[in-house]
Amino acid sequence: MKKPVYIMSGFLGSGKTTVLLNLMEACKKRNQKPAIILNELGSVNVESHLFEDQRVIEILDGCICCTIQSNFKETLDQLMKERETFDVLFIEGTGVANPIELMEVLLQPTYSKVFDIFSIISVIDAGNFLSHLSIFSSSSELIQLLKDQVQCATYIVMNKLDQVSKNKLHKIEEKLHQLVSEEVPIHFTTFGKIPINEVFMKRFTINHLSHDRKGDVHEHVHHHAFIEAVRIENVSAASKKTLVKWLNSLPDELYRAKGIVRLEGKEDFYQVQYAPKNVRMYPIRTRNQNMIPSMIFIGEHFAIQKIKEQFEHEFSS
């Protein structure tokens, strides 16, 4: 029997990992053993503690849809040899990955005899969706990337509804209907909560992905070259108020930041999650006591180095 595959897509900060964690909980209840491929642009995954009890293969320092696709194929080769150890495969690409590139690898005869693509799940950040698609606030490369991620989806999760008004939600719905066909289900939610049975029980077709669109995607294989990721280690302890204020002051060209920090007066390590206009921090529950305080910043390359210098000046020991 082939192994069902779910490809997780969506721009930086949309909530892909939260949706994936909800799917992991569902697998546990269904007595399914998942395998997970996690891809990060940076050289380290600062969220690995979230998957301590899961079978996870990390592919770091590049994007498996193009620049390090060979690593992706090697991982699939490994999983094919170990197919009896898992029931379902989840693939979370980077926030700038184009899932059609992953799909085309999985459809190659070598892999299609073992893996069966059930769904391409695209997660969207409702709070930033319209601004990211606006020619007045985004580059043409970013706009094209977001359109590709949405238009290739077989299931769309419109996440973070708590951050938008009813009027803005209406505009979001209008824009979505311009981009996707009526046959693609759209689920509106917060905190990545999705109807598990709807996702797991139905195998979605990929017939709506035309050959013409695939050709367009090939022309944009490196359209995310304008995105850069930098990692900063040796982050000194800071007050929560100071760190949040600094993050909220950053320019729109920073699309994502995440990391592990110490807060003044607190014993625990804290997870930092930043997306534009949204900063969250919470204590990390982990058995790993050897964590290294570090931050990863992802954004447009012309701004990211300046942000790195500013952070090191303010918070590095």
Secondary structure, 3 states (H helix, E strand, C coil): CCEEEEEEECCCCCCHHHHHHHHHHHHHHCCCCEEEEEECCCCCCCCHHHHCCCEEEEECCCCCCCCCHHHHHHHHHHHHHCHHHCCEEEEECCCCCCHHHHHHHHCCHHHHCCEEEEEEEEEEECCCHHHHCCCCCCCHHHHHHHHHHHHCCCEEEEECHHHCCHHHHHHHHHHHHHHCCCCCCEEECCCCCCCHHHHHHCCCCCCCCCHHHHHHHHHCCCCCCCEEEEEEECECCECHHHHHHHHHCCCCCEEEEEEEEEECCCCCEEEEEEECCEEEEEECCCCCCCCCCEEEEEEEHHHHHHHHHHHHHHHEC
